[in-house]
């Protein structure tokens, strides 16, 4: 029997109606004469789910909670309870898609079933279909289990036959076996027993570094008492535009993304008539990959949280970019930073798994005082496919935690950079305005590079493909 780690056990324990511990990915597929239907999707997942056994398992609690939960096969597993259909009202606008995604990511997973869901969303206005993947944070750790999307996406446009065997669940271990195993584990691993005692006493959340730490009350626009409801918004920009910014102003594509978010927050605050001074800033927790040599499958051990002060008070987009670049200079000069193209070229790479790992890091480092979490993941430079259909857009939605009202997930893929924004529905009714302000901030920064490019001498060397 495999036990949940202390961190995963805490994710499970702290799941609530106001803080559902789940991460989501929205993938929009190209429309075509034979769009993906529910039956075909069920067949494809049934063929691939053997590759991720935990997607047919449930966490079983030990009697008396004398040990961490264990993963056990769900004897009543029914894939149709996890793969569902939904449709947008005509004409299937992007706003209606955002509204549906916001409602679905706020809905808690059933903790008595395997901790994932997948929604097939039909009725988009251009004939496309969308897939919304939801996975609990206790499920996807980047080591033992990857995101379901990682085994569904293909580099080819045709279906592949995957060897498939009929699945038979292992017998339920039973209460006596679970208790005896937990007692034996306590004797052989006393350090884990300490965690168990603390959890039973109600002190576990306070003592585990970072997780569950109470966030000091603040009055800024990015903090709130979280409600049960969420909003979702998205935007997309050209990756080539960001390369041009990097080429002419220096820094990295990641720097340009973060500087644009800072400018977007500034514009958003001004639309709200919030005070903005030259010293206004927000602390962002930005999970970053480290150690470039021999990246293992265990991604969780290769991601660290980096605190960054976003220069929201700076009105000049180029100065904002330089301030972000300087703030991240130390990370790049440590020799531990991983190049974007190196991550994107890892075998079996899927952006959703990296976002999940980044969100875990953010939760684990919640004690580090910050206002917003931003994950930024480099994706494939070439198109990927699901069920023979090209993935056109991909957006991630990372969960809110503490009293933080907004989170942002950024994904580069196939020539574009896609932003997925999650906001508390009550605290941020204008999340779409924030998305628009980020887009305008990005456009402002790109315009400076375009105008500077007209004046630049010829012969400037173009950066290598994938260098970020």
C-alpha positions in Angstrom: 0.0 0.0 0.0 1.3 3.4 -0.9 0.7 6.2 1.6 0.0 9.8 0.8 2.9 12.1 1.6 2.4 14.6 4.4 1.9 17.4 1.9 -0.7 15.4 -0.1 -2.5 14.4 3.1 -2.7 18.0 4.0 -4.1 18.9 0.6 -6.8 16.3 1.2 -7.5 17.4 4.7 -7.7 21.2 3.9 -10.0 20.8 0.9 -13.1 22.9 1.5 -15.9 24.6 -0.3 -14.1 28.0 -0.3 -10.6 26.5 -1.1 -11.0 23.5 -3.4 -7.6 22.0 -3.8 -7.6 21.3 -7.5 -5.9 22.5 -10.7 -7.5 22.7 -14.1 -6.4 22.9 -17.7 -8.6 24.2 -20.6 -7.6 22.9 -24.0 -9.4 24.1 -27.1 -9.3 21.8 -30.1 -9.5 22.8 -33.8 -13.0 22.3 -35.2 -13.4 20.0 -38.1 -15.9 17.8 -40.0 -15.6 15.1 -37.3 -15.3 16.9 -34.0 -14.4 14.9 -30.9 -17.5 13.3 -29.3 -18.1 11.8 -25.9 -18.0 8.1 -26.9 -14.7 8.5 -28.6 -13.2 10.4 -25.7 -14.3 7.7 -23.3 -12.6 5.1 -25.5 -9.4 7.0 -25.7 -9.2 7.6 -22.0 -10.0 4.0 -21.2 -7.1 3.0 -23.4 -4.6 5.4 -21.7 -5.7 5.3 -18.1 -3.6 2.2 -17.5 -0.6 4.5 -17.8 -1.7 6.5 -14.7 -3.0 3.9 -12.2 -3.8 6.4 -9.6 -6.6 7.8 -11.7 -8.5 4.7 -10.6 -7.6 4.9 -6.9 -9.1 6.7 -3.9 -7.5 7.8 -0.7 -8.6 5.6 2.2 -8.3 6.9 5.7 -6.8 4.8 8.5 -9.2 4.0 11.4 -8.7 6.5 14.1 -6.5 8.6 11.8 -3.4 7.0 13.4 -1.6 7.2 10.1 -1.7 9.0 6.8 -4.3 7.9 4.2 -3.3 5.2 1.7 -4.1 4.9 -2.0 -6.5 2.0 -2.8 -8.2 0.8 -6.0 -11.8 2.0 -6.4 -13.8 -1.2 -6.6 -16.7 0.8 -8.0 -14.7 2.8 -10.6 -16.9 4.1 -13.4 -15.2 6.2 -16.0 -18.5 7.8 -17.1 -18.7 9.4 -13.7 -15.5 11.3 -14.4 -15.8 12.1 -18.2 -18.8 14.4 -18.6 -20.4 16.5 -21.3 -21.4 20.1 -21.3 -22.5 22.6 -24.0 -22.5 26.4 -24.3 -25.7 28.3 -25.0 -25.8 29.5 -28.6 -23.8 31.3 -30.0 -21.1 29.8 -27.8 -19.1 32.9 -27.1 -15.7 33.1 -25.3 -17.5 34.9 -22.5 -19.9 32.1 -22.0 -17.0 29.6 -22.0 -15.2 31.6 -19.3 -18.4 31.6 -17.3 -18.7 27.8 -17.5 -15.1 27.3 -16.6 -15.3 29.6 -13.6 -18.3 27.6 -12.3 -16.6 24.2 -12.9 -13.3 25.0 -11.3 -15.1 26.2 -8.2 -17.0 22.9 -7.8 -15.3 20.5 -5.4 -14.3 17.1 -6.5 -16.0 14.1 -4.9 -13.4 12.9 -2.4 -15.0 9.5 -2.3 -14.1 8.9 -5.9 -10.8 9.1 -7.8 -9.8 12.7 -7.6 -10.3 13.9 -11.2 -12.9 15.0 -13.8 -12.8 15.8 -17.5 -15.5 17.9 -19.2 -16.1 17.8 -23.0 -17.5 21.3 -23.8 -19.4 21.5 -27.1 -21.1 24.4 -28.9 -18.2 26.9 -29.3 -19.1 29.5 -31.8 -16.4 28.5 -34.4 -17.3 24.8 -34.3 -14.4 23.9 -32.0 -14.7 21.8 -28.8 -13.0 22.3 -25.5 -11.7 19.9 -22.8 -11.5 21.0 -19.2 -9.2 18.7 -17.1 -9.6 18.9 -13.3 -7.2 17.1 -10.9 -6.9 17.3 -7.1 -3.6 18.6 -5.8 -3.1 15.4 -3.8 -3.2 13.5 -7.1 -0.7 15.1 -9.4 2.8 15.5 -7.9 5.0 15.3 -11.0 6.7 12.2 -9.6 4.4 9.3 -8.8 1.5 10.7 -10.9 1.4 13.1 -13.8 -1.5 15.0 -15.2 -3.9 13.0 -17.3 -3.3 15.4 -20.2 0.3 14.1 -20.3 -0.8 10.7 -21.5 -3.6 11.9 -23.8 -1.6 14.4 -25.9 0.3 13.2 -29.0 2.9 14.6 -31.3 1.1 13.1 -34.3 -2.3 13.8 -35.9 -3.6 10.3 -35.9 -4.7 7.9 -33.2 -2.2 5.4 -31.9 -3.2 2.0 -30.7 -2.1 1.6 -27.0 -1.9 -1.9 -25.5 -4.7 -2.2 -23.1 -5.6 -4.9 -20.6 -8.9 -5.4 -18.7 -8.5 -3.8 -15.3 -9.4 -5.6 -12.1 -9.3 -3.7 -8.9 -7.2 -5.1 -6.0 -9.2 -6.2 -3.0 -10.0 -3.5 -0.4 -7.3 -3.7 2.3 -9.9 -3.5 5.1 -9.8 -1.5 8.4 -7.8 -4.1 10.3 -5.1 -4.2 7.7 -4.9 -0.5 7.4 -4.6 0.0 11.2 -2.0 -2.8 11.5 0.1 -1.3 8.7 -0.1 2.2 10.1 1.1 0.9 13.5 4.0 -1.0 11.9 4.9 2.1 9.9 4.9 4.2 13.1 7.3 1.9 14.8 9.7 1.8 11.8 9.4 5.5 10.9 8.9 7.5 14.1 9.3 10.8 12.3 6.1 10.2 10.4 4.4 9.4 13.7 5.2 12.9 14.9 3.3 14.3 12.0 0.4 12.1 12.7 0.2 13.2 16.4 0.4 16.8 15.4 -2.4 16.4 12.9 -4.6 14.7 15.4 -3.9 17.5 17.9 -4.9 20.0 15.3 -1.5 21.6 15.1 -0.3 19.9 11.9 -1.5 22.7 9.6 0.3 25.4 11.7 3.6 23.6 11.9 4.1 22.2 8.4 6.2 24.9 6.7 4.1 27.1 4.6 0.9 25.2 4.3 -2.2 26.5 6.0 -0.4 29.4 7.6 -2.9 32.2 8.4 -2.4 35.1 6.0 -2.1 38.5 7.8 -5.1 40.7 7.0 -4.3 43.3 4.4 -6.3 45.9 2.6 -4.9 45.7 -0.9 -7.0 44.7 -3.9 -5.4 41.3 -4.3 -6.5 40.0 -0.8 -10.0 38.9 0.3 -11.9 36.4 2.3 -12.4 33.7 -0.3 -15.9 32.9 -1.4 -17.2 29.6 -2.8 -17.2 30.9 -6.3 -14.6 31.7 -9.0 -14.2 33.6 -12.2 -12.0 32.7 -15.2 -10.5 34.8 -17.9 -8.0 34.3 -20.7 -5.9 36.1 -23.2 -3.3 35.1 -25.9 -0.4 37.0 -27.4 2.2 36.2 -30.0 5.4 34.6 -28.9 7.4 36.3 -31.7 6.4 39.6 -30.3 7.9 38.7 -26.9 11.0 37.5 -28.6 11.3 40.8 -30.3 11.1 42.5 -26.9 13.8 40.3 -25.6 16.0 40.9 -28.6 15.9 44.6 -28.4 15.5 45.3 -24.7 17.4 42.3 -23.2 16.2 40.0 -20.4 14.1 36.9 -21.2 10.6 36.1 -22.4 9.7 35.3 -18.8 10.8 38.8 -17.8 8.6 40.4 -20.5 5.6 38.3 -19.3 6.0 39.3 -15.7 6.6 43.0 -16.6 3.4 42.9 -18.7 1.5 41.5 -15.7 2.9 44.3 -13.5 1.7 46.8 -16.1 -1.7 45.1 -16.3 -2.1 45.3 -12.6 -1.3 49.0 -12.7 -3.9 49.6 -15.4 -6.5 47.5 -13.6 -6.0 49.4 -10.4 -6.4 52.7 -12.2 -9.7 51.6 -13.7 -10.9 50.9 -10.1 -9.7 54.4 -9.0 -7.3 52.7 -6.6 -4.3 54.7 -5.5 -1.1 54.0 -7.4 2.1 55.7 -6.5 5.7 55.2 -7.9 6.4 52.9 -5.0 3.4 50.7 -5.5 4.4 47.0 -5.8 3.0 43.5 -5.3 5.0 40.5 -4.2 4.6 37.6 -6.6 5.5 34.0 -5.9 6.9 32.6 -9.1 7.8 28.9 -9.1 10.9 28.3 -11.2 12.6 25.1 -12.3 16.2 24.6 -11.1 19.2 22.3 -11.8 19.7 21.8 -15.5 21.7 18.6 -15.5 19.9 15.3 -15.5 16.4 16.6 -14.9 14.6 13.6 -13.4 11.0 12.5 -13.8 10.4 13.8 -10.2 9.6 17.4 -11.2 8.5 18.4 -7.7 12.0 18.2 -6.4 13.2 20.5 -9.2 11.0 23.5 -8.6 11.5 26.3 -6.2 9.4 29.4 -5.3 11.0 32.7 -6.2 9.7 35.9 -4.6 9.6 38.8 -7.0 8.5 42.4 -6.4 6.3 43.5 -9.4 6.9 47.2 -10.1 3.2 48.1 -10.5 3.9 51.8 -9.7 6.3 52.2 -12.7 4.6 53.8 -15.6 7.3 53.2 -18.2 7.0 49.7 -19.8 10.7 49.5 -20.6 11.8 50.5 -17.1 9.4 47.9 -15.7 11.0 45.3 -17.9 14.5 46.2 -16.7 13.4 46.2 -13.1 12.0 42.7 -13.4 15.1 41.5 -15.3 17.3 42.8 -12.6 15.3 41.2 -9.9 15.5 37.8 -11.6 19.2 38.2 -12.5 20.4 36.4 -9.4 18.3 33.3 -10.2 19.8 33.1 -13.7 23.4 33.6 -12.4 23.2 30.8 -9.9 23.7 28.3 -12.6 20.6 26.4 -11.4 18.1 27.9 -13.8 16.7 25.6 -16.5 16.3 26.9 -20.0 12.8 27.0 -21.3 13.6 24.9 -24.4 15.2 22.3 -22.2 12.0 21.9 -20.2 9.8 21.8 -23.3 11.9 19.1 -24.9 11.7 16.7 -21.9 10.1 13.3 -23.0 6.4 13.2 -22.2 6.4 16.9 -21.4 3.0 18.4 -20.6 2.5 21.9 -19.4 -0.4 20.9 -17.1 1.9 18.7 -15.0 4.4 21.6 -14.6 1.6 24.0 -13.6 0.4 21.4 -11.0 3.9 21.2 -9.5 4.2 25.0 -9.5 0.9 25.3 -7.7 2.0 22.7 -5.1 5.2 24.8 -4.5 3.1 27.9 -4.0 0.9 26.2 -1.4 3.9 24.7 0.4 5.5 28.2 0.6 2.3 30.1 1.6 4.1 31.4 4.7 6.3 33.5 2.5 4.3 36.7 2.4 3.1 37.4 -1.2 0.1 38.8 -2.9 -0.2 36.7 -6.0 1.0 33.4 -7.5 2.2 33.3 -11.1 3.2 30.1 -12.9 4.9 30.4 -16.2 5.5 27.2 -18.2 7.2 26.8 -21.6 5.2 24.4 -23.9 5.8 22.7 -27.2 7.0 24.8 -30.1 5.1 22.5 -32.4 1.4 21.6 -32.4 0.2 18.6 -30.3 -2.9 16.6 -30.9 -5.6 14.8 -28.9 -7.7 12.2 -30.7 -6.2 13.3 -34.0 -7.3 16.9 -33.5 -4.9 19.7 -33.1 -4.8 21.6 -29.8 -5.3 25.2 -30.7 -5.1 26.9 -27.3 -4.2 25.8 -23.8 -4.9 27.6 -20.6 -4.2 26.5 -17.0 -6.1 27.5 -13.9 -4.2 27.3 -10.6 -6.2 27.4 -7.3 -6.5 30.4 -5.0 -5.2 29.9 -1.5 -5.0 31.8 1.8 -6.7 35.1 1.2 -5.2 35.7 -2.3 -7.9 36.9 -4.7 -6.2 36.3 -8.1 -3.8 33.7 -9.6 -2.3 33.7 -13.1 -1.0 30.7 -15.1 1.0 31.4 -18.3 1.7 28.8 -21.0 3.7 29.2 -24.2 2.7 26.8 -27.0 2.9 26.7 -30.8 3.8 30.3 -31.3 1.6 31.9 -28.7 1.6 32.7 -25.0 -1.7 31.9 -23.2 -2.7 33.5 -19.9 -5.3 31.8 -17.6 -6.6 34.0 -14.8 -8.6 32.8 -11.8 -10.3 35.2 -9.5 -12.6 35.1 -6.5 -16.1 35.8 -8.0 -17.1 38.3 -5.3 -13.8 40.1 -4.8 -12.9 40.4 -8.5 -16.1 40.9 -10.6 -13.9 42.7 -13.2 -11.4 39.8 -13.9 -12.0 40.3 -17.6 -10.9 43.9 -17.2 -7.6 42.7 -15.6 -7.1 40.4 -18.5 -7.6 43.2 -21.0 -5.2 45.5 -19.0 -2.5 42.8 -19.2 -3.1 42.5 -22.9 -2.8 46.3 -23.3 0.4 46.3 -21.2 1.9 43.6 -23.3 1.0 45.6 -26.5 2.5 48.7 -25.0 5.8 46.8 -24.4 5.8 45.3 -27.8 5.2 48.7 -29.4 8.4 50.0 -27.8 10.4 47.1 -29.3 8.8 47.6 -32.7 9.6 51.3 -32.8 13.1 50.6 -31.5 13.6 47.9 -34.1 13.0 50.5 -36.9 15.9 52.5 -35.6 18.2 49.5 -34.9 21.2 48.9 -37.2 21.0 45.9 -39.4 22.9 42.7 -38.6 21.5 42.1 -35.2 21.6 38.3 -34.5 18.3 36.6 -33.9 18.2 34.5 -30.8 18.1 30.7 -31.1 14.7 29.0 -31.3 13.3 28.3 -27.9 15.7 30.4 -25.9 13.8 32.2 -23.2 
